[in-house]
Amino acid sequence: MSTNARTIWNGAISFGLVNIPVGLVSATTEAGLDFDWIDKRTMDPVGYKRINKNTGEEIDKENIVRGIAYEKDRYVILTDDEIKNALVRSTQTIELEAFVSASEIRPEFYEKPYYLAPGKSAEKAYALLRETLSKADKIGIARIVLHSKQHIAAIMTEDKALVLYLLRWEHQIRSLDSLQLPEAEEVGITEKEMKMAEQLVESMAAHFEPEKMKDSFTDKVMALVEEKVKNGQIESVLEKGLEEEAGGEVIDFTELLRKSLHKKPAAKQKKSAL
């Protein structure tokens, strides 16, 4: 697999009897400012400490346990073994469960994008899935275990790439019922106001060009940093393997697809739409 970005996960997309080795590469970078805490008296770095919130005393690591609050100021304590046993079993498979229209997934469900790069000898299978999704105008819904957590994910096409979006679970989305949202009739919008608003939107219509949108705060701060470096205003601060790629070369795609289509489908549970 050829990619300049670091592969953070190797596995395979599976649908029917087709197995497509892929690598997961983050589609975003953290480009914001990262401020460090410094003790202004000594120019020593300031680190994180475990502090008892009631006494203000620092706590040794061996005296800290994990608790889940189930009532105000009342906790259930869980041991490390109990937490470990509850962790989902790690797999190297992205199991596609359904194919849906993009319009069915509300924007608030999308969390983080990753690029999927084809693994060794998987170029044909990769291209087959990409072209099929593009032609059908569908998005694949799947499950993936990443960093010891199970996620629901959406696989879609972007130019020549397959992109995997981690999705939020339904219980993580707040209901709109908690908001007081006005009806157009209730606030008395007139036809004239509606037409003027539509004209304003039309006059401002444009193509999305993210390269023209700059982070002015970061630019100004970094310009200030460079100026201070240029003037010698610098303080010295002294501070005391990837898994194997999934195998399984797909040889006869036509036969695998034919067998997948004729495979007796398992009983499907009724699913709520995203």
Buried (B, 14 or more C-beta within 10 A) or exposed (E): BEEEEEBEBBBBBBBBBBBBBBBBBBBEEEEEEEEEEEEEEEEBEEEEEEEEEEEEEEEEEEEEEEEEEEEEEEEEEEEEEEEEEEEEEEBBBBBBEEBBEEEEBEEEBEBBBBBBBBBEBBEBBBBBBBEBBBEEEBBBBBBBBBEEEBBBBBBBBEEEBBBBBBBBEEEEEEEEEEEEEEEEEEEEEEEEEEEEEEEEEEEEEEEEEEEEEEEEEEEEEEEEEEEEEEEEEEEEEEEEEEEEBBEBEBEEEEEBBEEEEEEEEEEEEEEEEB
